[in-house]
Amino acid sequence: MLKLPISPELLEKALRHRSALSGNSSFERHESNERLEFLGDAVLELATTNFLYKQFTTESEGVLTTYRSSLVKTTTLAQVARKLNLGEAITMSAGEAESGGRDNDGLLADTFEAIVGALYLDAGFKAVKTFLAEHLFVELDRILKEGTYKDAKSELQEIVQAKGFSAPTYKVTDERGPDHDKEFTIIVRIGKKDVATGIGKSKQQAQQDAAEKALVQYKT
């Protein structure tokens, strides 16, 4: 876990998953990291937009939007969170930990956003940009080389239909969290086989996540 210019109290809050509050009377509901995550999500999008606008001066709005989506999506944020060992630092219930919470893409991405929110509050936007440039924006080279910035659902449909299958179908298998902080789990089915599971803050994000994971199988 990196040392960041965040007060110990705010950092502790940024790392506190809502499951840690269950049955713990010493915490109030608002003391989970959900509000920081809400703030961090907005700050992250602005910082990423600012970076891409200045970095790619000739690209169209559509291309920049695609690049931004690839950087702020759940799987990318979770990957960066793992490199920072955030999973081990999160405060969560024993049940959440036992069910794989410390390596859950959605939970890791949410915690990363909460860290961004806390950093913004304590150190300002400039510190956020420096942090993201060092740990998130460096992922863009890999994303561009791998072509994972492309729309995964469309690419998957083209590949499977070229192989003689019908278009993939997507089914919601789980929906959790309050209205302002939903997490969806979706399975993508090709033919009669459930191929991959995706997680996201919206059904669209979860579908893209599932399609990306399915592409790994169908591109090989």
C-alpha positions in Angstrom: 0.0 0.0 0.0 1.4 3.4 -1.0 2.0 6.3 1.3 -0.3 9.0 0.1 -0.9 12.6 1.4 -4.2 11.5 3.0 -5.0 11.9 6.7 -5.0 8.5 8.6 -8.7 9.0 9.5 -9.8 9.7 5.9 -7.6 6.9 4.5 -9.2 4.5 7.0 -12.6 5.6 5.9 -11.7 5.2 2.2 -10.7 1.6 2.9 -13.8 0.7 4.9 -16.3 -1.4 2.9 -19.9 -1.2 3.9 -19.9 -4.9 5.1 -17.6 -3.8 8.0 -20.5 -1.8 9.4 -22.9 -4.7 9.7 -23.5 -5.4 13.4 -20.9 -2.8 14.4 -22.6 -0.1 16.5 -19.4 2.0 16.6 -19.8 2.9 13.0 -22.6 4.9 11.4 -23.9 4.0 7.9 -22.3 7.1 6.4 -18.9 6.1 7.7 -18.3 3.5 5.0 -16.3 4.5 1.9 -19.4 4.9 -0.3 -19.5 8.7 -0.2 -15.8 8.9 -1.0 -16.4 6.5 -3.8 -19.1 8.7 -5.2 -16.8 11.7 -5.1 -13.8 9.8 -6.5 -15.8 8.5 -9.4 -16.5 12.0 -10.6 -13.0 13.2 -9.9 -11.5 10.2 -11.7 -13.7 10.9 -14.8 -12.7 14.5 -14.9 -9.0 13.8 -14.4 -9.0 11.1 -17.1 -10.9 13.4 -19.5 -8.4 16.1 -18.9 -5.4 13.8 -19.5 -6.8 12.4 -22.7 -7.8 15.8 -24.1 -4.3 17.1 -23.7 -2.5 13.8 -24.7 -4.5 13.2 -27.9 -4.9 16.5 -29.6 -6.2 15.3 -32.9 -8.5 12.4 -31.9 -12.2 12.8 -32.2 -14.7 13.0 -29.3 -15.8 9.4 -30.0 -12.3 8.0 -29.8 -11.5 9.9 -26.6 -14.7 8.6 -25.1 -13.7 5.1 -25.9 -10.2 5.5 -24.4 -11.7 7.0 -21.3 -14.1 4.1 -20.9 -11.3 1.7 -21.2 -9.3 3.4 -18.4 -12.1 3.9 -15.9 -13.9 0.6 -16.3 -14.1 -1.8 -13.5 -11.5 -4.3 -14.8 -8.8 -1.7 -15.3 -9.3 -0.1 -11.9 -9.3 -3.5 -10.2 -6.1 -4.4 -12.0 -4.4 -1.2 -10.7 -5.9 -1.8 -7.2 -4.2 -5.2 -7.2 -0.9 -3.7 -8.1 -1.3 -1.3 -5.1 -2.3 -4.2 -2.8 -5.5 -2.5 -1.9 -7.3 -5.7 -1.3 -5.3 -6.6 1.7 -5.8 -3.1 3.2 -9.6 -3.0 2.9 -11.6 -3.3 6.1 -14.5 -5.7 5.5 -16.6 -8.3 7.3 -15.3 -11.8 7.7 -18.1 -13.1 5.5 -17.2 -10.7 2.7 -13.5 -11.7 2.9 -14.4 -15.4 2.9 -16.5 -15.0 -0.3 -13.5 -13.5 -2.1 -14.1 -9.8 -1.5 -10.4 -8.9 -1.3 -10.0 -10.0 -5.0 -13.5 -8.9 -6.2 -13.2 -6.6 -9.3 -16.1 -4.4 -8.3 -15.1 -4.0 -4.7 -11.5 -3.3 -5.7 -12.5 -0.7 -8.3 -14.9 1.0 -5.8 -12.1 1.2 -3.2 -9.7 2.7 -5.8 -12.3 5.4 -6.5 -12.7 6.0 -2.8 -8.9 6.5 -2.5 -9.1 9.0 -5.3 -11.9 10.9 -3.5 -9.9 11.0 -0.3 -6.8 12.2 -2.1 -8.8 15.0 -3.8 -10.2 16.1 -0.4 -6.9 16.2 1.4 -4.4 17.0 -1.3 -6.3 18.5 -4.2 -6.8 17.9 -7.9 -3.1 18.3 -8.8 -2.2 15.4 -6.4 -4.9 13.3 -8.0 -3.5 13.9 -11.5 0.0 13.0 -10.4 -1.3 9.8 -8.7 -3.3 8.7 -11.7 -0.5 9.5 -14.2 1.8 7.2 -12.3 -0.6 4.3 -11.6 -3.6 4.4 -14.0 -2.8 6.4 -17.2 0.3 4.3 -17.8 -2.1 1.4 -18.5 -3.2 3.1 -21.7 -0.2 1.9 -23.8 -1.1 -1.7 -22.9 -4.8 -1.1 -23.7 -4.0 0.4 -27.1 -1.6 -2.4 -28.0 -4.1 -5.1 -27.0 -7.0 -3.3 -28.6 -9.1 -3.7 -25.5 -10.4 -0.2 -25.9 -12.7 -1.5 -28.6 -16.4 -2.2 -27.9 -16.1 -5.7 -26.5 -19.8 -6.7 -27.1 -19.7 -5.8 -30.8 -16.3 -7.5 -31.3 -17.5 -10.7 -29.5 -20.7 -10.8 -31.6 -18.7 -10.5 -34.9 -16.4 -13.3 -33.8 -19.0 -15.8 -32.6 -21.3 -15.2 -35.6 -18.3 -15.8 -37.9 -18.0 -19.1 -36.2 -21.6 -20.0 -36.9 -23.2 -19.1 -33.6 -26.1 -16.9 -32.9 -25.5 -13.5 -31.2 -24.4 -13.7 -27.6 -27.1 -13.2 -24.9 -26.7 -11.5 -21.5 -28.5 -12.4 -18.3 -28.4 -10.6 -14.9 -27.6 -13.1 -12.2 -27.1 -10.7 -9.3 -27.9 -7.1 -8.3 -26.7 -5.7 -5.0 -26.1 -2.4 -3.3 -28.2 0.7 -2.7 -29.8 2.6 -5.6 -26.9 5.1 -5.8 -24.2 2.4 -5.8 -25.5 -0.7 -7.6 -23.3 -3.6 -8.7 -24.6 -5.9 -11.4 -23.4 -9.4 -12.2 -24.2 -10.7 -15.7 -23.5 -13.9 -17.5 -22.9 -14.0 -21.3 -24.2 -17.1 -23.1 -23.1 -18.3 -26.5 -25.1 -21.1 -27.9 -26.2 -23.2 -24.9 -23.0 -22.4 -22.9 -22.5 -19.8 -20.2 -19.1 -18.5 -21.2 -18.1 -15.7 -18.8 -19.3 -13.5 -15.9 -19.0 -9.8 -15.8 -19.4 -7.2 -13.0 -20.2 -3.5 -13.3 -21.9 -0.5 -11.8 -24.5 -0.6 -14.6 -25.9 -3.4 -16.7 -24.0 -2.0 -19.7 -20.7 -2.1 -17.8 -21.3 -5.6 -16.6 -22.1 -6.8 -20.1 -18.9 -5.2 -21.5 -16.9 -6.9 -18.7 -18.5 -10.3 -19.5 -17.8 -9.8 -23.2 -14.2 -8.9 -22.6 -13.7 -12.1 -20.6 -15.4 -14.1 -23.3 -13.2 -12.6 -26.0 -10.2 -14.1 -24.3 -11.6 -17.6 -25.0 -12.8 -16.9 -28.5 -9.7 -15.1 -29.8 -7.5 -18.1 -28.9 
